[in-house]
Amino acid sequence: MQPFAPSTHPNAADCEGADESAPVGDASLALRVAQRMFAPLLETGVRHTTFRFAQLRSGARRALSALSADDRVRLARWLALLCAHGGDGAHEFVDSRLLRVDALLAAAVLARLATWSNGQAARGVVAA
């Protein structure tokens, strides 16, 4: 039995040339679990004890390891959006909390934040 040709495969639009910003559909269960595990780390007014932070970090790492590459990109975009909305404490959050969970994810979030701030500055949205 021959596989589908790439152009007639039912999921060909999802695999080939899909735009990163285009909505692909609902978030996967693994991504929603990861968002739920990272949410307590985002709370700015809460200072976690060392033991509690270790519990949160362990859960976030476990959820992160279950994500596909596409879901990792979506998680980084979600975290960057929340950091950008948070204002001046975004880099502090990434440096103090997210970097201790996963360095590659922290780098992706910082790169996304830098891209957005450069794009907004070029359009004149961000005041100098």
Summary of the structure (lengths in Angstrom):
residues: 128
radius of gyration: 17.6
end to end distance: 62.2
largest distance: 62.2
contacts: 298
relative contact order: 0.10
helix: 66%
strand: 0%
